[in-house]
Amino acid sequence: MMFNFDKNIEFLNRNNDILTIGELLVDMISADYDENFDSNTYHRFFGGSPANIAINTKRLGVNSSVVSAVGKDGLGKFLINQLEEVQIDTTCIEEVDYATSMVLITKSKSSPKPIFYRGADYHLEYSSKLTEAIKNSKVVHFSCWPLSKAPSRQTIEKCIEVARANKLIICFDPNYHPMLWEKGEDGPEYIKSIIKKVDIVKPSEDDAARLFGKDSHENYIEKFLTLGAQLVILTLGEDGAIVSNGKETVKFETLATEVNDTTGAGDAFWSGFYAGVIEGYTIKEALQLGFAVSAYKLKYTGAVVELPRLERIKEIYSIEGGS
């Protein structure tokens, strides 16, 4: 598939817009800006990148559904309740006999430092319910988290297979983090083998460096394209992003003017982009909407915030175009 910057994406007629698969967990974020975990106070926030995207896109005005696994405990109930409050379909969330996963995070204006406590999240099994959810969706999104351990790895592999057979747009956040992988396993090589099976990737500069080593932005993009990605969105923090479809490369500036907490900024970007393409905006316009939603989120603490509808975001950040 060729992604033309000045055209919109034509989707098959499906009831659900975005199906996000992967980690649903609790973010415990320090009350103070804190690089060394010296803070004594942490607050509980909804977390897990795919689930953040589902909530964000729902608030922006498109339909989303989450596939994940949580524990049969209070934290699992807290997460499911949060999804149900914004009327997200939770029928593909499995409750398993492991503790709900949690991440301890330092509140940060740059890159937050996480410590991972994993339990339920990677015990996600494939099911016939999942087949139906995929067949009923336009876009499927997943990240590296579920790929880092079995059985969720095999679940994602099966999801990709079914999504390809049913002509979904497959999007991958290659947010590789070595701490999540088994010792001795070559995570980067495995991730590279997945990239050829997907359409869109959005690595951050840090993600690209962890996968390929230190290199130029242009070389990072070329490497993702060579591996088989059709659209590469390389995000560069305060320096915006460089985006390439293999034929054309476009530089985007950030729209952020106020940074309170960077947790979930990448998820907010994905969310604005997804809402844009679903609503019929061109890819270039949808990327601008991604920056706008990310800029809005950066003003607040926590991965998910009370986002306005997409039309309002468009007004706040003076974005032209539309369906």
N, C-alpha and C positions, 0 to 999 in steps of 0.2 A: 504494500500500500504506500502511495506517495502522499505525504502531508504537505499541501501547498499553503504557504503562509497567508495568502490572500483569499483562501476559500474556506468554507465551513466543512465539517465532517458529516457525511450522510450516514445516519444510523438506521438499522432495521427497527421496525415498530415493536417495541417491547415495553411492558408495564413498568419495569424498574430501570432506573437510569444507571446508577453506580452500585456495583457489588464490591465491597471491600473485604478482604480476607486476611486474617492474621491476628496480631496481638491486641488484646483488650485487657488493660491493666490499670493499676493505680499509680499515679505520679505523686510522690511525697516531695514537695518543693520547699526548700529552706525559706524562712521568713526574711532572712537577710541576704544581701549579695555576699557570696561566700565561696571562695575558690577551694578551701581546704576542709570543708565539712565541719567547721567549728560551731556552726549555728546549733542552738539547743531546741529550736522550734521549727517544725515542719508542718505544712498543711496538706491535706488530702485533696487531690484533683483527679478528675477523670483523665485517663490517658490511653496510650496505644495508638500508634500512627494511623492504621487503617480505620479504627473506630473514630478518631478525631475527624478524619476526612468525611466519614459518613454523617456525623453530626453537623459539621460545617456546611456540607452541601445541602443537607435538609433545610437548615436555616436560611440558606441562600435561595431556596425555592425549587430544588430538584429532588427526585425520589432516590433514596439510598437504602441499602440493606447491609447488615454486618454478618460475617461468618467468623466465629471465634470460639474459644473455650475459656471458661472461668471456673473457679472453685465453688463448691456448695457451701459458701460462707458469706459473712456479712459484706465483705468487699465485693464479691461477685454480685450480690443482690444490689449493692450501691451502683455498680456499673450498668447492670441491666435496667435498673430503674431510670438512670440518666438517659439511656437510649429511648426507653418507652415514653419518657416525658416529652421528647420531641417527635414522638410517633414514628420511630424507626422500626422496621420489621426485625424482630429478634428471634424468629423461628429457627434460624440456623446457628444460634449460640448454644453450645453444648455446656452443660454443667457436669464437671468431672470430679473425681475423688482426689484432687490435689489442691493445694492452696492457690488462691488467686495470685497471679504474678504482680510484682511491684517494682518500681524504680525509684531510687533515692536520687534527687537532682538538686544541684546548687542553682539558686536563682542567679541568672546571668544576663549581661548585656552583650556578650559575645557568643561563645559556644558553651551550652550548659554541660557540666561534667556529671555523667550518670554512674550509679552503681546498681547492678541488676540483681534482682531476686526472682528467679524464674520457677514457676510451679505449673499451673494449669495451662498456660498459653500454648505450649507446644504439643499438648495431648489432644490435638484436633484431628478427628478421624473423618474420612470421606464418607458421604452418605447419599442416598437417593434424593433426599431433600436438597442437598447441595447441587446435584445435577439439575434439578428443576429451577433452582435459584439462578444458576448460570444461564440456562436457556431463556430465562425471563428477563435478562439484563442486557444493557447496551455496552457497558464498560466494566471490565474486571480489574481491580487494583490489588497489588500485594507488595510487601516489602521483604527485606532479608530476614527479618525475625523468624517467621515460620519455616524458612528454608534452612535455618542453622541447626535444627534438631529433628530427629524422627520422633513420632510419626507425622508431624505436621508437614515435613518436607515432602513426603510421598503424597499427602493430600493436595499440596500446591501443584505438584507435577501433574496429578490427575486433573485438577482444575484447569490448568493451562491447556491440556489436551482437549478437554470438553469445550473450553472457550474458543479454541482455534477451529474446532469442527463446527461451532455454531456462529462463527463470524463476529465475535465480540472484538472490540478494541482492547488489547491487553497492555496494561501499564504497570511498570515495575519501578519501585524506589530502591536503587541498589545501595542502601545505607549499611554497608558492611561494617561490622564492629567485631574485631577479633575476640573480645571477651565473651561473646555469645556462642562461639563455636567450640567444638570438642578439641582438646589438645592434640596436635599432630595432624589435624585435618586441614587440607588446603582449601579454605573457604573462598578466596579470590578465584581460584580456578573453577570451582563449582559454579560460582555466580556468573563467570564469563560464559559458561556453557548454557546458562538460562537466558542470557541476553538475546541470543539468536532466535528465541521462541516468542519474543515480545515485540510490541510496536513502539511504545514510548517509554523512555527512561528519563529520570530527573535526578542525576547525581549532584551532590554538593561538591565543592572543591575538595573538602576533606574526604568524602566518599571516594572520589576519583584517585586521590593520593594513596588511600589505603588499598585500592585495587591494583593500581598500576605503578606505584612509586611516584617520586617527585617528577613532574613534567610540565610542559606549557599547556595552557588552556586549549589551544588549537590541537595539540597532540592528544589530549584527553578525549576531545570530541571525536577525532578521527578514529581512535581506538574503539569507542563505543559503536560508531557507525560500521567499522570493519567487522565487529563481532555480530552485527546484524540488526541493531536498533534502527528504526525508521525515522524517529525524531528524538534528538538528544537535547535536553534542557540542562545546561550546566549552570547551577546557581552559585553566585559568588558573594553572598552576604550583602554588605553595604555597597558592593560594586555591581549589583544587578545580576545579569545572566547573559550567557551566550547560548544561542539556540540554533541548531542546524538540522536540516532535513537531508543532508548529503549533497544537495545541489546549491542551496543558498544558506548563508549564515547571517544571523541578525543579532545585534547587541541590544540589550534592554537595560534601562536604568532603573534603580529601585525607586519606589514612591514613598518609602518610609521617612518620616521626619522626626518621630519620637519613638525611642526604644525603651520599654520598661522591662520586658522579659522575652527572650528569644525562643523559649520552649514552644514547640508546635508551629513555628513560623513556616517551615517547609510544608507541613500539612495544610496550612492555610493557603499557601501558594497553589498546591495541587487542587484544593477545593474550589478556588476562584477559577482556575483553568478549566476544571471539569464542568462547573456550572455554566461557564461561557460556551464551551463546545456543545453541551447538551441543548442550550437555549438558541443555538444556531449562529453564534458569533464566528467570525473567521478565526483561524488559529492565532494570528497576530493579535487580534482583539482579545481573545481568550487568555493569552499570555499576559496582556496588560491587566486584565481582571485578576489574574493570579497575583500579580504584584500589589494590586489594590487591596485585596483581601488580606494578604500577608502584612501590609503596612498597617491596616486596621487592627489586626491581632496583636502586633508588636507593642501597642500602647497599653496592653493589659497583661496581668500575670496568669499563667496557666495555659495549657495547650489548646483548650476550646473556650471561646468567649461568646457573648450574646451578639452574634453577627446580625446586621440588618439584611434585608433582601438584596438580591443582586442589583436591581435597578437603583436602589439607594446608594450602594457602593459606587456604582457608575457615576452618580451625581456628585458624591463627595470628592471623588478623585478626577472628575472632569474627563471621563473616558468617552471617546466618540465611537460611533458605529453601533451595530446591533442587528438583530434579526428582523 
